[in-house]
Amino acid sequence: MKGNLAIDYINNNNLIGIKAGLQRPAFLDIWMVVVDGRIFARSW
């Protein structure tokens, strides 16, 4: 995604789930917010 597409996506979807590795049984929720054009993310 390019800059504006990513910011538009985050403005509409604050939580996304990621899954890394074959051994992880569940998705990890990541909370994101845009402030002054910068993306801040934290595990939920």
Backbone as XML, in Angstrom:
<?xml version="1.0"?>
<chain id="A" units="angstrom">
  <residue number="1" name="MET">
    <atom name="N" x="0.835" y="-1.186" z="0.000"/>
    <atom name="CA" x="0.000" y="0.000" z="0.000"/>
    <atom name="C" x="0.872" y="1.239" z="0.000"/>
  </residue>
  <residue number="2" name="LYS">
    <atom name="N" x="0.408" y="2.226" z="-0.663"/>
    <atom name="CA" x="1.117" y="3.504" z="-0.638"/>
    <atom name="C" x="0.565" y="4.359" z="0.486"/>
  </residue>
  <residue number="3" name="GLY">
    <atom name="N" x="1.227" y="5.438" z="0.811"/>
    <atom name="CA" x="0.918" y="6.287" z="1.951"/>
    <atom name="C" x="-0.549" y="6.591" z="2.187"/>
  </residue>
  <residue number="4" name="ASN">
    <atom name="N" x="-1.200" y="7.244" z="1.239"/>
    <atom name="CA" x="-2.587" y="7.645" z="1.449"/>
    <atom name="C" x="-3.521" y="6.453" z="1.546"/>
  </residue>
  <residue number="5" name="LEU">
    <atom name="N" x="-3.271" y="5.392" z="0.798"/>
    <atom name="CA" x="-4.117" y="4.198" z="0.879"/>
    <atom name="C" x="-4.025" y="3.564" z="2.265"/>
  </residue>
  <residue number="6" name="ALA">
    <atom name="N" x="-2.835" y="3.517" z="2.816"/>
    <atom name="CA" x="-2.654" y="2.944" z="4.151"/>
    <atom name="C" x="-3.366" y="3.789" z="5.193"/>
  </residue>
  <residue number="7" name="ILE">
    <atom name="N" x="-3.253" y="5.086" z="5.117"/>
    <atom name="CA" x="-3.905" y="5.974" z="6.086"/>
    <atom name="C" x="-5.422" y="5.876" z="5.959"/>
  </residue>
  <residue number="8" name="ASP">
    <atom name="N" x="-5.945" y="5.831" z="4.738"/>
    <atom name="CA" x="-7.387" y="5.663" z="4.543"/>
    <atom name="C" x="-7.862" y="4.338" z="5.120"/>
  </residue>
  <residue number="9" name="TYR">
    <atom name="N" x="-7.101" y="3.284" z="4.912"/>
    <atom name="CA" x="-7.473" y="1.967" z="5.447"/>
    <atom name="C" x="-7.505" y="1.996" z="6.977"/>
  </residue>
  <residue number="10" name="ILE">
    <atom name="N" x="-6.501" y="2.572" z="7.595"/>
    <atom name="CA" x="-6.428" y="2.620" z="9.059"/>
    <atom name="C" x="-7.537" y="3.492" z="9.634"/>
  </residue>
  <residue number="11" name="ASN">
    <atom name="N" x="-7.880" y="4.580" z="8.961"/>
    <atom name="CA" x="-8.978" y="5.419" z="9.436"/>
    <atom name="C" x="-10.300" y="4.667" z="9.448"/>
  </residue>
  <residue number="12" name="ASN">
    <atom name="N" x="-10.453" y="3.684" z="8.579"/>
    <atom name="CA" x="-11.693" y="2.902" z="8.501"/>
    <atom name="C" x="-11.626" y="1.586" z="9.261"/>
  </residue>
  <residue number="13" name="ASN">
    <atom name="N" x="-10.436" y="1.094" z="9.580"/>
    <atom name="CA" x="-10.258" y="-0.206" z="10.239"/>
    <atom name="C" x="-9.183" y="-0.069" z="11.308"/>
  </residue>
  <residue number="14" name="ASN">
    <atom name="N" x="-9.576" y="0.126" z="12.556"/>
    <atom name="CA" x="-8.587" y="0.343" z="13.609"/>
    <atom name="C" x="-7.896" y="-0.933" z="14.056"/>
  </residue>
  <residue number="15" name="LEU">
    <atom name="N" x="-8.539" y="-2.090" z="13.920"/>
    <atom name="CA" x="-7.937" y="-3.355" z="14.337"/>
    <atom name="C" x="-7.683" y="-4.227" z="13.122"/>
  </residue>
  <residue number="16" name="ILE">
    <atom name="N" x="-6.491" y="-4.813" z="13.060"/>
    <atom name="CA" x="-6.232" y="-5.831" z="12.055"/>
    <atom name="C" x="-5.595" y="-7.019" z="12.768"/>
  </residue>
  <residue number="17" name="GLY">
    <atom name="N" x="-5.763" y="-8.180" z="12.204"/>
    <atom name="CA" x="-5.174" y="-9.386" z="12.773"/>
    <atom name="C" x="-4.017" y="-9.858" z="11.924"/>
  </residue>
  <residue number="18" name="ILE">
    <atom name="N" x="-2.918" y="-10.202" z="12.570"/>
    <atom name="CA" x="-1.772" y="-10.751" z="11.847"/>
    <atom name="C" x="-1.422" y="-12.103" z="12.467"/>
  </residue>
  <residue number="19" name="LYS">
    <atom name="N" x="-0.839" y="-12.947" z="11.673"/>
    <atom name="CA" x="-0.410" y="-14.262" z="12.144"/>
    <atom name="C" x="0.949" y="-14.529" z="11.524"/>
  </residue>
  <residue number="20" name="ALA">
    <atom name="N" x="1.939" y="-14.707" z="12.372"/>
    <atom name="CA" x="3.295" y="-14.916" z="11.878"/>
    <atom name="C" x="3.809" y="-16.270" z="12.349"/>
  </residue>
  <residue number="21" name="GLY">
    <atom name="N" x="4.361" y="-17.012" z="11.460"/>
    <atom name="CA" x="4.931" y="-18.298" z="11.817"/>
    <atom name="C" x="3.919" y="-19.428" z="11.757"/>
  </residue>
  <residue number="22" name="LEU">
    <atom name="N" x="4.408" y="-20.625" z="11.603"/>
    <atom name="CA" x="3.541" y="-21.798" z="11.506"/>
    <atom name="C" x="3.067" y="-22.287" z="12.870"/>
  </residue>
  <residue number="23" name="GLN">
    <atom name="N" x="3.771" y="-21.927" z="13.934"/>
    <atom name="CA" x="3.448" y="-22.423" z="15.260"/>
    <atom name="C" x="2.428" y="-21.571" z="16.012"/>
  </residue>
  <residue number="24" name="ARG">
    <atom name="N" x="2.139" y="-20.380" z="15.534"/>
    <atom name="CA" x="1.189" y="-19.496" z="16.228"/>
    <atom name="C" x="-0.230" y="-19.991" z="15.969"/>
  </residue>
  <residue number="25" name="PRO">
    <atom name="N" x="-0.982" y="-20.330" z="17.041"/>
    <atom name="CA" x="-2.323" y="-20.892" z="16.857"/>
    <atom name="C" x="-3.401" y="-19.853" z="16.545"/>
  </residue>
  <residue number="26" name="ALA">
    <atom name="N" x="-3.186" y="-18.601" z="16.876"/>
    <atom name="CA" x="-4.238" y="-17.595" z="16.700"/>
    <atom name="C" x="-3.659" y="-16.314" z="16.118"/>
  </residue>
  <residue number="27" name="PHE">
    <atom name="N" x="-4.548" y="-15.452" z="15.680"/>
    <atom name="CA" x="-4.147" y="-14.159" z="15.157"/>
    <atom name="C" x="-3.879" y="-13.194" z="16.306"/>
  </residue>
  <residue number="28" name="LEU">
    <atom name="N" x="-2.956" y="-12.272" z="16.104"/>
    <atom name="CA" x="-2.645" y="-11.233" z="17.068"/>
    <atom name="C" x="-3.292" y="-9.944" z="16.572"/>
  </residue>
  <residue number="29" name="ASP">
    <atom name="N" x="-4.130" y="-9.333" z="17.408"/>
    <atom name="CA" x="-4.787" y="-8.090" z="17.020"/>
    <atom name="C" x="-3.839" y="-6.917" z="17.199"/>
  </residue>
  <residue number="30" name="ILE">
    <atom name="N" x="-3.782" y="-6.061" z="16.185"/>
    <atom name="CA" x="-2.968" y="-4.852" z="16.214"/>
    <atom name="C" x="-3.905" y="-3.661" z="16.083"/>
  </residue>
  <residue number="31" name="TRP">
    <atom name="N" x="-3.832" y="-2.748" z="17.051"/>
    <atom name="CA" x="-4.640" y="-1.536" z="17.048"/>
    <atom name="C" x="-3.809" y="-0.427" z="16.439"/>
  </residue>
  <residue number="32" name="MET">
    <atom name="N" x="-4.404" y="0.320" z="15.501"/>
    <atom name="CA" x="-3.674" y="1.385" z="14.828"/>
    <atom name="C" x="-4.510" y="2.648" z="14.810"/>
  </residue>
  <residue number="33" name="VAL">
    <atom name="N" x="-3.836" y="3.781" z="14.832"/>
    <atom name="CA" x="-4.490" y="5.081" z="14.749"/>
    <atom name="C" x="-3.569" y="6.031" z="13.991"/>
  </residue>
  <residue number="34" name="VAL">
    <atom name="N" x="-4.161" y="6.983" z="13.305"/>
    <atom name="CA" x="-3.399" y="7.988" z="12.560"/>
    <atom name="C" x="-3.526" y="9.314" z="13.295"/>
  </residue>
  <residue number="35" name="VAL">
    <atom name="N" x="-2.387" y="9.935" z="13.609"/>
    <atom name="CA" x="-2.343" y="11.240" z="14.265"/>
    <atom name="C" x="-1.390" y="12.124" z="13.477"/>
  </residue>
  <residue number="36" name="ASP">
    <atom name="N" x="-1.898" y="13.224" z="12.974"/>
    <atom name="CA" x="-1.092" y="14.162" z="12.184"/>
    <atom name="C" x="-0.343" y="13.471" z="11.049"/>
  </residue>
  <residue number="37" name="GLY">
    <atom name="N" x="-1.008" y="12.521" z="10.386"/>
    <atom name="CA" x="-0.407" y="11.839" z="9.250"/>
    <atom name="C" x="0.570" y="10.733" z="9.609"/>
  </residue>
  <residue number="38" name="ARG">
    <atom name="N" x="0.748" y="10.453" z="10.907"/>
    <atom name="CA" x="1.663" y="9.390" z="11.343"/>
    <atom name="C" x="0.848" y="8.218" z="11.878"/>
  </residue>
  <residue number="39" name="ILE">
    <atom name="N" x="1.326" y="7.014" z="11.631"/>
    <atom name="CA" x="0.623" y="5.799" z="12.062"/>
    <atom name="C" x="1.254" y="5.303" z="13.357"/>
  </residue>
  <residue number="40" name="PHE">
    <atom name="N" x="0.409" y="5.109" z="14.352"/>
    <atom name="CA" x="0.830" y="4.514" z="15.616"/>
    <atom name="C" x="0.141" y="3.163" z="15.754"/>
  </residue>
  <residue number="41" name="ALA">
    <atom name="N" x="0.881" y="2.151" z="16.173"/>
    <atom name="CA" x="0.336" y="0.805" z="16.297"/>
    <atom name="C" x="0.760" y="0.182" z="17.609"/>
  </residue>
  <residue number="42" name="ARG">
    <atom name="N" x="-0.135" y="-0.665" z="18.135"/>
    <atom name="CA" x="0.144" y="-1.347" z="19.398"/>
    <atom name="C" x="-0.616" y="-2.662" z="19.402"/>
  </residue>
  <residue number="43" name="SER">
    <atom name="N" x="-0.018" y="-3.682" z="19.991"/>
    <atom name="CA" x="-0.746" y="-4.949" z="20.111"/>
    <atom name="C" x="-1.918" y="-4.757" z="21.049"/>
  </residue>
  <residue number="44" name="TRP">
    <atom name="N" x="-2.984" y="-5.455" z="20.785"/>
    <atom name="CA" x="-4.224" y="-5.263" z="21.540"/>
    <atom name="C" x="-4.436" y="-6.383" z="22.516"/>
  </residue>
</chain>
